[in-house]
Amino acid sequence: MARSLPPSPLPSLAAVPSRLVVHAEALGWLDSTAPAPGTSVVTSLPDVSEIPELGFDGWRAWFIDAARRILRWIPDDGVAIFFQSDIRYRGVWVDKGYLVLRAAEDEEALLVWHKIVCRKPAGTISHGRATYSHMICASRTLHPPRRPGPDVLADTGVMTWKKAMGVNACRLACRYLQDETATRVVVDPFCGHGTALAVANSFGLDAVGVELSAKRCRVARNLTLPLDDG
Ligand SMILES: C[S@@+](CC[C@H](N)C(=O)[O-])C[C@H]1O[C@@H](n2cnc3c(N)ncnc32)[C@H](O)[C@@H]1O
């Protein structure tokens, strides 16, 4: 007669979401790594100030190319979510939402949603950097939303450094991935301190980050939640 085993005192290892942070150049890593089904990207591409050696025109072309390569890389059941803040460069407004949409159009990707995330309370006057970020979700295949979500997020949440994604913004992205897509793995090819990775893990999703800075890789490997506020 079969005997049932007593409950294990240890949690199942399979229940613990994994986190891998790779110290590498993102686009080379994407070229050499095939995504498994159920992989989506949540990322924030570097600003011109992070790669000044390219110059503004070089950075702009690089940005569109990088977004295109991410959209090409995701599997058919995946989506790519970009979190980008507009800047003023030498007096001219640079709309990074437009740059992401340019890339999506060039790749014939579909716009799933476009949200605005407030980095400062509405009405705040600032010079140089926008007080909001674009959060844009695109995919090569149709992902019609099953449930409505907010178009405007009033508070991006805790940011671990000035170029970080806010924790609340990452939560919004991961909740969408969990509720509306087949995503099991979240990849951030420009992971910085790993906010998206830590939030993905808190949702039970596996996470992979890629980052050029060895110091930020170390932070990303160890970042834990909660970081906040709620
Ligand atoms: C906008 S920040 C991302 C911040 C991140 N979302 C966070 O919450 O900390 C962009 C990151 O990309 C990294 N980076 C820049 N160029 C890169 C490249 N070619 N490959 C990988 N990482 C790169 C920078 O070091 C920086 O940490």
The ligand as a Tripos MOL2 file, in Angstrom:
@<TRIPOS>MOLECULE
LIG
   27    29     1     0     0
SMALL
NO_CHARGES

@<TRIPOS>ATOM
      1 C1         18.7950   53.7530  -17.3420 C.3       1 LIG1
      2 S1         19.9460   52.7490  -16.5150 S.3       1 LIG1
      3 C2         18.9320   51.3920  -15.9850 C.3       1 LIG1
      4 C3         18.5620   51.4810  -14.5380 C.3       1 LIG1
      5 C4         17.8180   50.2930  -14.0030 C.3       1 LIG1
      6 N1         16.5260   50.1330  -14.6390 N.3       1 LIG1
      7 C5         17.6420   50.4030  -12.4790 C.2       1 LIG1
      8 O1         16.5100   50.3500  -11.9840 O.co2     1 LIG1
      9 O2         18.6580   50.5510  -11.7820 O.co2     1 LIG1
     10 C6         20.8420   52.0130  -17.8280 C.3       1 LIG1
     11 C7         21.9150   51.0340  -17.3980 C.3       1 LIG1
     12 O3         22.4660   50.4600  -18.5760 O.3       1 LIG1
     13 C8         23.8550   50.2280  -18.3450 C.3       1 LIG1
     14 N2         24.4700   50.1200  -19.6810 N.ar      1 LIG1
     15 C9         24.8050   51.1290  -20.5190 C.ar      1 LIG1
     16 N3         25.2300   50.6140  -21.7030 N.ar      1 LIG1
     17 C10        25.1510   49.2670  -21.5860 C.ar      1 LIG1
     18 C11        25.4150   48.1840  -22.4650 C.ar      1 LIG1
     19 N4         25.8510   48.3980  -23.7310 N.pl3     1 LIG1
     20 N5         25.2000   46.9230  -22.0310 N.ar      1 LIG1
     21 C12        24.7490   46.6850  -20.7600 C.ar      1 LIG1
     22 N6         24.4810   47.6790  -19.8850 N.ar      1 LIG1
     23 C13        24.6700   48.9540  -20.2930 C.ar      1 LIG1
     24 C14        24.3020   51.3990  -17.5170 C.3       1 LIG1
     25 O4         25.4760   51.0550  -16.7750 O.3       1 LIG1
     26 C15        23.0700   51.6150  -16.6220 C.3       1 LIG1
     27 O5         23.2050   50.9230  -15.4130 O.3       1 LIG1
@<TRIPOS>BOND
     1     1     2 1
     2     2     3 1
     3     2    10 1
     4     3     4 1
     5     4     5 1
     6     5     6 1
     7     5     7 1
     8     7     8 2
     9     7     9 1
    10    10    11 1
    11    11    12 1
    12    11    26 1
    13    12    13 1
    14    13    14 1
    15    13    24 1
    16    14    15 ar
    17    14    23 ar
    18    15    16 ar
    19    16    17 ar
    20    17    18 ar
    21    17    23 ar
    22    18    19 1
    23    18    20 ar
    24    20    21 ar
    25    21    22 ar
    26    22    23 ar
    27    24    25 1
    28    24    26 1
    29    26    27 1
@<TRIPOS>SUBSTRUCTURE
     1 LIG1         1 GROUP 0 **** ****
